[in-house]
Amino acid sequence: MPLDRSDRLQGEVRSAVVVQTPELLVHDLDGNLVRDGRWVYSWDAENRLVRVMSWGSVDLRRVDWTYDALGRRVRQVRYVWTNSTWQVVEDLKLMSDPELFGRHVVELNATNHALVRSYVWGSDVSESLDEAGGVGGLLWVRLSGGATAGVHFVTYDGNGNVWTLVSASTGTETARYEYGPFGEPLRLTGTVAASNPFRFSTKRTEDGTGLVLYEYRAYSPSIGRWLSRDPLGEPGFALIFESSKTGGEVGMLGAPILNGSLRTIQRNKSAMLDKRQEAGSFHPRPTRAGLAHYDFVNQDPINHVDFLGLEAAKRNKDDKPKKDDQACKSCCANRPNPVKDLFRTAADTLAAAIANADDWPPEAAKSAAQMIRIFILLSQAKEGCDKMKEAAELCSAFARKPEQDSCELCCRQIKCSFPHIVGGIGHFSCYSICAAF
């Protein structure tokens, strides 16, 4: 940049890519952008962006992404074309918080596993951990190595875009970001500005392509458009987040769709089961007599997925067995009822605890809570049993095949309602639960 004798700037030279006019945007049949005036985009079978490569330019670049089974980006590799070959410029392993889908907490050098950056997240602009998808939720960035190493606190504008970074050790501003109306970067200043990838909407920006990488798709600020359709309304995406008219089903990403809205819950197994019990979304699907090898995917392994092994099979509404209450009674009425005994045991435990306590110690309160919970679940099981009486034909068919180990007529509702207590009980307890009331 030339200066005059008074140190005034006389001029400035910058480089920029000027695309052809008009710019041709090409999409595939799934609605994914596959080419524009600067880049070629590659997608996998799940419509996830796996590669971006420049074309028609001397300055050839390429970025590759890898995803895990849950659709989270776990690796990002940047290349430049040098000496007739692709040379790796940056190879990062991306690690996500299991409670916050796709939100990276650590970046490692994929070559030597050295720490590059780490992030600490808190409440986003919705004052929760995830209702706003993490926008405005990044608290600080820790950089490893170099002159900028250390912790840098994050400040935001009113829309949850990262505005400045402030050094935790000196209190000085180390980065400032300014954006256009479509999120395009107007100015980056400060020694740490380029080192922090989380900027617009508190989402990762890939500097080589300028793309903003949201959790489920990528956004291009230069054209003000998403590169792919919103997967939330896609049939394949719905198989992952299966919804029910009577409640939310937990899918492989641990977030159910309830009444059309995405709601994140805790991703530990107990919390999932609790949410599913509260939703009352367990609908046994009658199957033909014989072993049900694919019960975990609703007997349909071609069109269903269950990566976490926590899906409950739904009843096929088109498969309506003949009604025969009497057949079901003769099949199930005289079978043992461990759930009824469980309720009686809980009541006895509660009575004994109260009798031996002066002021309801913790163990008495715990027993009372257990009794109430079991009573509620029994009521839910009874309702399910009433609905399953129409499946009597399957019940009698099951009786002729005692080797079957997955009777969906009676046992499904019980196993779903009492996963921690009565797992593995006999399959003929359904009707006897109803009789207990």
C-alpha positions in Angstrom: 0.0 0.0 0.0 1.8 3.2 -1.2 2.0 6.2 1.2 2.9 9.8 0.5 5.4 11.9 2.5 2.7 12.5 5.2 2.1 8.8 5.6 -1.3 9.1 3.9 -2.6 6.1 2.0 -2.4 6.7 -1.7 -3.9 3.5 -2.9 -4.7 -0.1 -2.1 -4.6 -3.2 -4.3 -6.8 -6.3 -3.4 -7.7 -9.5 -5.3 -11.2 -10.8 -5.8 -12.9 -13.4 -7.9 -15.3 -12.0 -10.5 -17.8 -14.7 -11.6 -19.4 -14.7 -15.0 -22.4 -12.6 -15.7 -25.1 -13.9 -15.6 -24.0 -16.6 -13.1 -25.4 -20.0 -13.9 -26.6 -22.0 -10.8 -27.1 -25.7 -11.4 -29.0 -28.0 -9.1 -29.5 -31.8 -8.9 -32.8 -33.5 -8.7 -32.7 -33.3 -4.9 -32.5 -29.6 -4.9 -28.8 -29.4 -4.0 -26.6 -26.8 -5.7 -24.0 -28.6 -7.7 -22.3 -25.7 -9.5 -22.2 -21.9 -9.5 -19.8 -19.4 -11.1 -16.9 -20.3 -8.8 -17.5 -23.7 -7.1 -18.5 -27.3 -7.8 -20.4 -28.9 -4.9 -20.5 -32.7 -4.2 -23.2 -34.4 -2.1 -23.6 -37.8 -0.5 -26.6 -40.1 -0.5 -27.9 -38.3 2.6 -27.8 -34.9 0.8 -24.9 -33.8 3.0 -22.2 -31.5 1.5 -19.0 -33.6 1.3 -16.8 -31.6 -1.1 -16.5 -28.1 -2.5 -13.9 -27.5 -5.3 -13.1 -24.5 -7.4 -13.2 -24.7 -11.2 -12.2 -22.5 -14.1 -9.5 -20.8 -12.1 -5.8 -20.8 -11.6 -6.2 -20.7 -7.9 -7.7 -24.2 -7.4 -9.0 -25.0 -3.9 -10.8 -27.9 -2.4 -12.5 -28.7 1.0 -13.7 -32.1 2.1 -16.0 -33.0 5.0 -16.6 -36.3 6.8 -19.7 -37.1 8.9 -20.4 -39.7 11.6 -23.5 -41.9 11.8 -25.5 -39.2 13.4 -24.8 -36.7 10.6 -22.3 -34.6 12.6 -19.2 -33.1 10.8 -16.2 -34.9 12.3 -13.5 -33.9 9.9 -12.6 -31.0 7.6 -9.7 -31.1 5.2 -8.6 -28.1 3.0 -6.4 -28.5 -0.1 -4.7 -26.3 -2.7 -3.6 -27.4 -6.1 0.2 -27.2 -6.3 2.7 -28.9 -8.6 0.0 -30.9 -10.3 -1.3 -32.4 -7.1 -3.6 -31.6 -4.2 -1.6 -30.4 -1.1 -3.2 -30.5 2.3 -3.3 -27.1 3.9 -5.3 -27.9 7.0 -6.7 -31.2 8.4 -9.0 -30.9 11.4 -10.8 -33.4 13.5 -14.0 -31.9 14.9 -15.4 -33.2 18.2 -19.0 -32.4 19.2 -20.8 -32.1 22.6 -23.1 -35.1 22.7 -25.8 -33.0 24.4 -25.7 -30.3 21.7 -25.9 -31.8 18.3 -23.2 -30.7 15.9 -21.8 -28.0 18.2 -18.1 -28.4 18.2 -16.2 -28.2 21.5 -12.7 -29.3 20.4 -10.7 -29.2 17.2 -7.6 -31.4 16.8 -4.8 -31.6 14.3 -5.7 -34.8 12.5 -2.0 -35.6 11.9 -0.7 -35.5 15.5 -3.9 -35.0 17.5 -2.6 -31.8 18.9 -5.2 -29.3 20.3 -5.9 -26.5 17.9 -9.0 -24.8 19.4 -11.6 -25.5 22.1 -14.9 -23.9 22.8 -17.2 -23.4 25.8 -20.9 -23.0 25.2 -23.7 -21.6 27.4 -27.2 -20.3 27.0 -28.0 -18.9 23.5 -30.3 -16.0 22.7 -33.3 -17.9 23.8 -31.8 -18.2 27.3 -31.6 -22.0 26.9 -28.9 -24.3 25.7 -30.5 -25.2 22.3 -33.9 -23.5 21.6 -32.1 -21.0 19.2 -29.7 -23.7 17.9 -26.7 -22.2 19.8 -27.0 -18.7 18.2 -25.3 -16.4 20.6 -24.3 -19.3 22.9 -20.5 -19.4 22.5 -18.9 -18.1 25.7 -15.2 -18.2 24.9 -12.6 -19.6 22.5 -9.3 -21.1 23.6 -6.6 -21.0 21.0 -3.5 -23.2 21.3 -0.1 -22.1 20.2 1.3 -19.0 18.6 1.1 -15.4 19.7 -2.7 -15.5 20.0 -2.8 -18.5 22.3 -5.1 -18.2 25.3 -8.8 -17.6 26.1 -10.8 -15.0 24.2 -14.3 -14.0 25.4 -17.0 -13.6 22.9 -19.4 -10.6 22.5 -22.4 -10.4 20.2 -24.6 -8.1 18.2 -28.4 -8.1 18.7 -28.9 -11.0 16.2 -26.5 -13.4 17.9 -23.6 -12.8 15.4 -20.1 -12.8 16.9 -19.1 -9.2 17.1 -15.8 -9.0 19.0 -13.3 -11.2 20.9 -11.7 -9.9 24.0 -8.5 -11.4 25.5 -9.2 -12.9 28.9 -5.6 -12.1 30.1 -5.3 -8.5 29.0 -8.9 -7.3 28.5 -8.0 -5.9 25.0 -10.1 -6.5 21.9 -8.4 -9.1 19.7 -11.0 -9.5 16.9 -13.9 -7.6 15.4 -16.4 -8.8 12.8 -18.7 -6.8 10.6 -21.4 -8.3 8.3 -23.6 -7.3 5.4 -27.4 -7.8 5.4 -27.1 -11.4 4.2 -24.2 -12.4 6.5 -21.5 -11.6 4.1 -18.3 -10.6 5.9 -17.5 -6.9 5.3 -14.5 -6.5 7.6 -12.4 -8.7 9.9 -9.9 -6.9 12.1 -7.7 -8.0 14.9 -5.0 -10.6 15.4 -7.4 -13.4 16.3 -10.1 -12.6 13.7 -9.1 -15.2 11.2 -8.3 -17.8 13.9 -11.9 -18.0 15.2 -14.2 -19.8 12.7 -17.5 -19.1 14.6 -18.8 -15.8 13.3 -22.2 -15.2 11.6 -25.1 -16.7 13.6 -22.4 -18.2 15.8 -21.9 -20.9 13.1 -18.7 -22.2 11.6 -17.4 -20.2 8.6 -15.1 -22.0 6.2 -12.6 -19.4 5.0 -11.6 -21.0 1.8 -15.1 -21.1 0.4 -16.9 -18.5 2.5 -19.6 -21.0 3.4 -21.4 -20.8 6.8 -21.8 -24.4 8.0 -25.0 -24.8 10.0 -25.7 -28.2 11.6 -27.9 -29.6 8.8 -26.9 -27.6 5.8 -24.6 -24.9 4.4 -25.4 -21.3 3.7 -23.6 -19.1 1.1 -23.6 -15.4 2.1 -22.2 -14.4 -1.3 -25.5 -15.4 -3.0 -27.7 -15.2 0.1 -29.0 -18.7 -0.4 -28.9 -22.1 1.2 -27.1 -24.7 -0.9 -29.7 -27.4 -0.2 -33.3 -27.7 0.9 -34.2 -27.9 4.6 -34.0 -31.6 5.5 -36.7 -31.2 8.2 -39.4 -31.7 5.6 -37.7 -34.5 3.7 -39.1 -38.1 3.8 -35.7 -39.5 4.7 -35.2 -37.0 7.5 -38.6 -37.9 8.8 -37.5 -41.5 9.1 -34.9 -40.4 11.5 -37.2 -38.1 13.4 -40.4 -40.2 13.3 -43.4 -38.4 14.8 -46.6 -39.8 16.2 -50.0 -38.3 16.4 -50.1 -39.1 20.1 -46.7 -38.0 21.0 -43.0 -37.6 20.1 -40.7 -40.4 19.1 -37.1 -40.1 19.9 -35.0 -40.6 16.7 -31.4 -41.4 16.1 -30.4 -37.8 16.8 -32.2 -37.7 20.1 -34.6 -35.0 19.2 -38.3 -35.7 18.6 -40.7 -33.9 16.4 -43.8 -33.2 18.6 -46.8 -31.5 16.9 -44.5 -30.4 14.0 -41.8 -28.7 16.1 -38.3 -29.9 16.9 -37.7 -30.3 20.6 -34.4 -31.4 22.0 -34.3 -33.6 25.1 -31.5 -35.1 27.1 -29.7 -37.8 25.2 -29.1 -40.3 28.0 -31.1 -43.5 27.8 -33.1 -43.0 31.0 -34.3 -39.6 29.9 -35.3 -40.9 26.5 -37.3 -43.6 28.1 -39.0 -41.2 30.5 -39.9 -38.9 27.7 -41.3 -41.7 25.7 -43.4 -42.9 28.6 -44.8 -39.5 29.2 -45.6 -39.1 25.5 -47.6 -42.3 25.5 -46.4 -43.0 21.9 -46.0 -46.8 22.1 -48.2 -48.5 19.6 -47.6 -52.2 19.2 -47.6 -53.4 15.6 -49.0 -56.9 15.2 -46.9 -59.2 13.1 -47.3 -62.7 11.7 -46.6 -65.6 14.0 -42.9 -66.4 14.0 -39.7 -64.7 15.1 -39.7 -60.9 14.8 -36.0 -60.4 13.9 -36.5 -56.7 12.8 -38.7 -55.5 15.6 -36.3 -52.6 16.3 -37.0 -51.1 12.9 -40.7 -51.8 12.8 -40.2 -55.0 10.8 -39.1 -52.8 7.9 -35.3 -52.6 7.7 -35.4 -51.1 4.2 -37.3 -47.9 5.1 -36.5 -47.5 8.8 -33.4 -46.6 10.7 -32.6 -46.9 14.4 -28.9 -46.1 15.0 -29.3 -45.8 18.8 -31.5 -48.9 19.2 -34.2 -46.9 21.1 -37.0 -46.8 18.7 -40.4 -48.3 19.6 -42.2 -50.1 16.7 -45.4 -48.4 15.6 -48.5 -50.3 14.7 -49.2 -50.6 11.1 -52.7 -49.0 10.7 -53.3 -51.0 7.5 -52.7 -54.3 9.3 -56.0 -54.8 11.3 -56.4 -58.3 12.7 -59.9 -59.7 13.2 -61.6 -58.9 16.6 -62.1 -61.8 19.0 -62.1 -60.8 22.6 -62.8 -64.3 23.8 -59.8 -65.8 22.1 -57.6 -63.3 23.8 -59.1 -64.0 27.2 -58.6 -67.7 26.8 -55.0 -67.1 25.7 -53.9 -64.6 28.4 -56.3 -64.5 31.3 -54.7 -67.2 33.4 -51.1 -66.1 32.9 -49.1 -64.8 35.8 -49.2 -61.0 36.4 -45.8 -59.8 37.7 -46.8 -56.2 37.2 -49.7 -56.6 39.5 -47.4 -58.2 42.1 -44.9 -55.4 41.6 -47.6 -52.8 42.4 -48.6 -54.7 45.6 -44.9 -55.0 46.6 -44.4 -51.3 46.2 -47.5 -50.6 48.3 -46.3 -52.9 51.0 -42.8 -51.2 50.9 -44.4 -47.8 51.3 -46.6 -48.9 54.2 -43.6 -50.5 56.0 -41.5 -47.4 55.4 -44.2 -45.1 56.8 -44.8 -47.3 59.8 -41.1 -47.2 60.8 -40.7 -43.5 60.2 -41.5 -40.5 62.4 -41.5 -37.9 59.7 -41.2 -39.5 56.3 -37.5 -40.0 55.8 -36.0 -40.0 52.2 -36.6 -43.8 51.8 -40.3 -43.4 52.6 -40.7 -40.6 50.1 -38.8 -42.6 47.5 -41.2 -45.5 48.0 -44.2 -43.3 47.7 -42.9 -41.8 44.5 -42.3 -45.3 43.1 -45.8 -46.4 44.0 -47.4 -43.3 42.3 -45.2 -43.8 39.2 -46.1 -47.5 38.9 -49.8 -46.7 39.3 -49.6 -44.2 36.5 -47.8 -46.6 34.2 -50.2 -49.3 35.0 -53.0 -47.0 33.8 -51.1 -46.4 30.6 -50.6 -50.1 30.1 -54.3 -50.8 30.7 -55.2 -48.3 28.0 -52.9 -50.0 25.6 -54.3 -53.4 26.5 -57.8 -52.2 25.8 -56.7 -51.2 22.3 -54.9 -54.5 21.8 -58.0 -56.7 22.4 -58.7 -56.5 18.7 -55.5 -58.4 18.0 -56.8 -61.6 19.6 -56.2 -63.6 16.5 -52.5 -63.0 16.8 -52.6 -64.0 20.4 -54.0 -67.4 19.7 -51.5 -67.8 16.8 -48.7 -67.0 19.3 -50.0 -69.7 21.7 -49.3 -72.3 19.0 -45.7 -71.1 18.7 -44.2 -71.0 22.2 -40.7 -70.6 20.8 -41.4 -67.0 19.6 -39.5 -64.5 21.7 -41.0 -61.3 20.6 -44.8 -61.3 21.0 -46.0 -57.8 20.0 -49.6 -58.5 20.9 -49.2 -58.3 24.7 -45.5 -57.7 25.7 -44.7 -54.6 23.7 -46.8 -52.2 25.8 -45.5 -53.7 29.0 -41.9 -53.6 28.0 -42.1 -50.0 26.9 -44.0 -48.9 30.0 -41.7 -50.7 32.5 -38.3 -50.9 30.7 -36.2 -50.9 33.9 -38.4 -53.1 36.1 -40.2 -55.8 34.1 -37.9 -56.3 31.1 -38.0 -59.9 30.0 -41.3 -60.9 31.6 -43.7 -63.3 29.9 -45.5 -62.1 26.8 -49.0 -63.0 28.1 -49.3 -60.5 30.9 -51.1 -57.8 28.9 -54.7 -59.0 29.4 -54.1 -59.9 33.1 -53.0 -56.3 33.7 -56.3 -55.2 32.4 -58.1 -57.7 34.6 -56.3 -56.2 37.6 -58.4 -53.1 37.2 
